[in-house]
């Protein structure tokens, strides 16, 4: 393993250890929070872009979880070549947890949308 991060940039704190003058070391942060957009926080569309990003993230995650659970239910009715039931992808307990996660995420997204609409109504 090397001292380089995933992007290949050397953290400034390691610059002295690898004979790179601190003034020449890249000055980028090692972690940035994920966002679906590049709109700066100062832009008037930032709040809308953040909401759209939350919708997209919850929708994609919920879609994937529900697809996994559906596939698991479908596979459960089939048997392998030896006549044994196909193995479950997740246990019933985990399936319940994932379903409740989807329900909760969608409920939070609904509240977020309601707040967004209230803000728009106030501004209109």
Secondary structure as the mmCIF struct_conf table of DSSP 4:
data_model
#
loop_
_struct_conf.conf_type_id
_struct_conf.id
_struct_conf.beg_label_comp_id
_struct_conf.beg_label_asym_id
_struct_conf.beg_label_seq_id
_struct_conf.end_label_comp_id
_struct_conf.end_label_asym_id
_struct_conf.end_label_seq_id
BEND BEND1 UNK A 3 UNK A 3
STRN STRN1 UNK A 4 UNK A 4
TURN_TY1_P TURN_TY1_P1 UNK A 6 UNK A 7
BEND BEND2 UNK A 8 UNK A 8
HELX_LH_PP_P HELX_LH_PP_P1 UNK A 9 UNK A 9
STRN STRN2 UNK A 10 UNK A 10
HELX_LH_PP_P HELX_LH_PP_P2 UNK A 11 UNK A 11
HELX_RH_3T_P HELX_RH_3T_P1 UNK A 12 UNK A 14
TURN_TY1_P TURN_TY1_P2 UNK A 15 UNK A 15
HELX_RH_3T_P HELX_RH_3T_P2 UNK A 16 UNK A 18
TURN_TY1_P TURN_TY1_P3 UNK A 19 UNK A 19
HELX_RH_3T_P HELX_RH_3T_P3 UNK A 22 UNK A 24
BEND BEND3 UNK A 25 UNK A 25
BEND BEND4 UNK A 30 UNK A 30
BEND BEND5 UNK A 36 UNK A 36
TURN_TY1_P TURN_TY1_P4 UNK A 41 UNK A 42
BEND BEND6 UNK A 43 UNK A 43
TURN_TY1_P TURN_TY1_P5 UNK A 44 UNK A 45
HELX_RH_AL_P HELX_RH_AL_P1 UNK A 46 UNK A 75
TURN_TY1_P TURN_TY1_P6 UNK A 76 UNK A 77
STRN STRN3 UNK A 79 UNK A 79
TURN_TY1_P TURN_TY1_P7 UNK A 81 UNK A 82
BEND BEND7 UNK A 83 UNK A 83
HELX_LH_PP_P HELX_LH_PP_P3 UNK A 84 UNK A 84
STRN STRN4 UNK A 85 UNK A 85
HELX_LH_PP_P HELX_LH_PP_P4 UNK A 86 UNK A 88
BEND BEND8 UNK A 89 UNK A 90
HELX_RH_AL_P HELX_RH_AL_P2 UNK A 92 UNK A 123
#
